[in-house]
Amino acid sequence: MGHVSVFELGSSHEQVVFCNDPSSGLRAIIAIYSTALGPALGGTRFYPYESEDAALEDVLNLSRAMAYKAACAGLDLGGGKAVIIGDPATDKTEALLRSYGRFVQAVGGRYYTACDVGTYVEDMDVVARECEFVTGRSPAHGGAGDSSILTAYGVFQGMRASAQVAWGSPTLRGKRVGIAGVGKVGHHLIEHLLDDGASIVIADVARDAVDRVRLVHPEIDAVDPDDLLDQPMDVYAPCALGGALSDDTVPRLDAQIVCGAANNQFAHPGIEKLLEERGILYAPDYVVNSGGLIQVADEIEGYSEARATAKAAQIFDTTRRIFSLAEAEGVPPSVAADRLAERRMEQIGALRRIRLPKH
């Protein structure tokens, strides 16, 4: 087995672990942002990064976001993330995944891993052969399987909360929703919106994804991705890559609400001010897309679909609370969400100062 390098990053991240195993070809980084609320939880991203520096930057950003997501979701979990450097199509092997599992095990329970870009429930089953701190597993091994189901459900709840604030009623009935990206999450979101009486226009760079939707729902309109922003709509739902909201895209938006599943929707800090200037209500991405995290977190104590779904339904109340806090403190909703997360991490983390007797 290779070596583990660990170093402290001052006041930002608690711990970063570099994992190197030449025998399996594993090169990975595990980043723990915070364990103030509990063990860090976050997926493993398998991606062909251009450099180790690029991988480090990504894992640091992602792990921080996971801490804020878990805090706002009311979970007793911290934030972490891992990246494996390589092409999952060619570099993923049983030996590499099991080697990675041993590194996660070596962190000693401070980090739980799960699926992310380039990894799947079947991969987590392999990782778990060497590690007990794994969630997001297949139903055959006690897991919940596809986390996109609750992710979409949570986004829908966030959209309902946004509608309550914007139009006085928690429904999308009679509203037009534009969805950018109709992969697994977008596809499930469509079903919730149609059941609620919304009309929908979609776009995706993958033509087959659009075709799959329209085969089932021919009444849904489809446009080229470049044209979606110019469509008249009530709600814009970015459900594809990050950075969808930028200096170029926000001025084109013809919508009153932005609420979608994509992570890191702001191209850079300051976009929240552009949205406010245009009178567009923004539902913070890491709040409304936390259903998937809620699902895999539930597996840690033995998965209950009813319990996880009930927890994801609370995204409605959390989103409303953030909008109320934003109004009360005179800040954008994204800032209010950060404050809510930071206050919970600080307040609950402070309880650790109360010493408990050893058993």
N, C-alpha and C positions, 0 to 999 in steps of 0.2 A: 504494500500500500504506500501511497505517496505521503507527502507531509501536509500539515495544517499550519498555516500562518495566521496569527491572530494579532490585531492591533487595535488600539483605542482611537476614536475619532473625536476626542474632546466632548463638547456638549451636544453634538448633533446625533451621531449614532452610538449606541452602546457597544456594538461589537461588529467586526467584519472578519469573515473567515475566508481565506483563499485556499482552495482545494486543488491539489495536483496529484494525479496518479498516472504516471507514464505507461504502466502496464495495460490499462484499459483505455487510455487516451483522454481521461477526464480532466477538464479544466473548468472549474466552477468557482463562483463566489456566493457566499451566504452573507446577507446583511441584516442585522437586527437593529431597528431604529429605536424601539422602546419595548420594555417589558413592564411598564408601570401598572398596566391593568391585568397582566398575565403573560403566559408564554406567547412569543411572537408567532403569528400565522401569516403565511403568504405563499403563493404558488411558485413553481419552478419554471422559468422561461428558458427554453432551449432554442438558441438563435445564433446565426453565424456573424457575430460581431466583428467589425473591422479590426478591433484591437482590444486588449485587456482594459485599457483606459475607457473605451466606449462602453464596455460591459460593466465596469465599475460605476460609471456615471448613471447608467440605467438602473442598476440594482439599488443604488443609494436613493434615487428618486422614487422608485417603485415601493421600496420598503417604508419610506416616510409616508407615502400615500396610504399604505395599508394600515399604518398605525392610526391615522386620522379616520379612515373608513371604519375600522373596528370600534373606535371610541364613539363615533356618532351612531353606530348601529347598536350601542348598548351592550356590546360583548365584553366578557372578562378576558380579553385577549389583547396582546400587543401587536406591533407591526413588524413584519419581516418579509424578505423576498430572497429568492435565489436565482442565479442565472448559470446556465451551462453553455460554454462557448463552443459552438460547432453547428453543423448542419444536421438537423434531426433526421432528414431523409437519408443521409449517408453515414453519419457518425453514431447514431443511437444503437447501442447493443445492450444485451443483458448484462454483460460484465461492467459496462460503463454505468448503467443505472444502479446496479448493486453496489458498485464502488461509491457512487454518490450517496446512496443510502447509509453507508458506513460513516461517511463524513457528517451527515445530518445526525446520526446517532451519537457521534462523538461530541456534538454540541451539548448533549446532555439534557434535552427536553426544553431548552430555552427557545427552540424554533420548531414549529410544525410545518411541514411542506404539503403542497397540493398541486393541482394542475395549473398550467398557464399556457401561453403561446408555445406550441411545439411539443407539449406533453399532454398525455391523456390518462384516463382512469386506469387503463391497462398498464401504463408505465408506473403509476403509483403502486399498483399491486406488486410490480417487480421491485421497486424501491423498498417496499414494506417487508420484503424477505430478509432485509438486513437492518431494518429500522422500525421502531415502534411509534415514531412521531410522524405519522403519515395520515393524511385525510384526503378527501376527494377520491375515494376508491370505488371500485365497481360494486354493483349490487350483490354479486356473487360472494364478495368479501365484506359484506355488511355496510357498504357505502351507499350513497344516494344516486350515483351515476351522474347524468348530465346536469350541470349546475346552471345552464342557460335558462332553464325553466323558471327557477325562482329569481334569477337576475331580471328576466323580462317582467315577471309579476311585480317586483319591487319598483321597476321603472314606471310601470303603469300606476302604481300607488302614488309615486312621486308626481306623476302627471295629473292625477286626480286632485292632489293637494294644491298643485299649481293652478288648476282650473277653479278651485274653490276661492283662491285669492284673486285671480284675474276676473272671474265672471260670476262669483257668488254661489257656484254650485259644483260639487265634486264629480262632475261627469264630463265626458268628451262628446256627448250626444250632439249631433249637428255641427261638430267642429271638424276642420280639415287638418290632418296630421301628415307632415312630410317626414319620411323615414329615410335617412342616409345609411345604407348598409342593412341588408336583409339576410344575414347569416342566421345562425341558430337563435340568437337573442332577438334579432329583428323579426324573425319569422313568428316566434311565440308572442311578441308584443303585438303584432298585427291581429292575432286572434282575440286578445283582450280588447283591443280598440274596436274591432268590428262588433263584438258582443255588446260593447257599450254604446254603439250607434254612431261611431265616427266614420268619416270618409277619409281615404288614405291615398297619398301619392308616394311612390317609392323610387329609389335609385340605388344602383350598386355597380361597381366596376366589373363585377363578375356577372356576365349576362345570364349564365345558367341559374344563378340565385334568383334573379328577377323572374325568369321563366318558371321556376318551381313555384313561386308565389302566385303568379297569374294563372297557372294551370289549375290551382285550387280556387283562386278568387279572381276571376276575369274582370270583376267590377272595379278592381283596384287599378289606378292609373300608374304608369311607369314613364319616367323621363331619363335622359342622360344625366350622369352625376353632375356635370358642369351646369346643368339647367335647373337643378332642384331648388337652389337658393332663390331663383327668380320666380318661383311658383307662389301664388297667393295661398297662404296657409295660416292657421291659427297657432299651431305648435310645430316646432322644428325639433326632430329627434335624431341627433347624431349617434349612430350605433356602429360606426366603423372605426377608423383610426383616430388617434389623438390629434390635437391641433386643428380641429375643424372650425374653431372660432378664432378669426384673425382680423387684422386691420383691413383685409380685402373682403372677407366674407360677411362680417357683421353689418357693414353698411348696405349690403344687398338683401339682407334678410327681411322678408315680409311676413313676420310672425310676431305674436305677442308673448309667446312662451318658448323657452328652449329647455328641453328635458329629454335626455337620451342616455344610452348605456355606455357610450365610449368613455374611456379613461382619458384624463389630462386633456380636456377639450379646449383649454385656452392655449393659443399659440405662444403667448408670453404674458407675464404679469401686466395688468392694466386693461385687459380685455373686459373685465367686469365693469369698468367705468364706461366703456363704449356701449355696453348693453344697457346700462342704466340711463345713459344719455338718450338712447333711442326708445326708452320706455319698455324694454323687453325684460320680462321676468325670467331669471335664470335659476333653475333647480340644480344645485351643486352635484356634479357628476358622481363623486365618491359616496354621496349620501344615497342617491336614488339607485345606483347600480350595485348596492351592497347585498342584494339578495343571494348572489352566488356565494359570497363570503359567509353569510348567515347559514347557508345550506351546509357547506363543508365544515363549518365550526360545530354544527349540531352533531356531526358524525363522531366527534371526539368523545361524547358521552353515550353514543349508541344512537344511530339515526332514527328520528321520528318525523315522518313527513308532515303530520299534523302540527307538531310543535314548531318545525322550521317554517312552515307556511304562515302560521300565526305570528311568528317573529318578523317575517318579511312584510306582513301586512302592516306592521307598526311603522314602516317607512313613510306611510301617509302622515302619521302624527309627528314623526321626526322632521319631515319636510315642512309641515305647518309651523312647527316650533322654530325652525331656522328662519322662516320668513318673518315670524313675529319678532324674533330677536334682532333681525336685520333692521326692521322698522323702528324698534325701540332704541337701538343704538346708532341709527343713522349710517349704517354701513351696507355694502352689497351682500347678498345672500352667501356668496362664496367666502367672504370674510367672517360672516356670522357662523358659518359651519366650522371654519377653522377655530374660532374662539370657543365654540361649544365643545369640540374635541379636545382642545388644549386644557380647558377648565376641568373636564372630566379626568383626563390623564393626571393633572396636577392634584386634584382633590382625592381621587381614589389612590393614586400613587403615594400620597402622604400617609395613608393608613398603614403602609409598610413599616412606619416608624414605631407602631404599636407592637411591641415584642410579644410573641406567643410562646407558651411553654413547649419544650421539645417533648415529643412522645417517646 
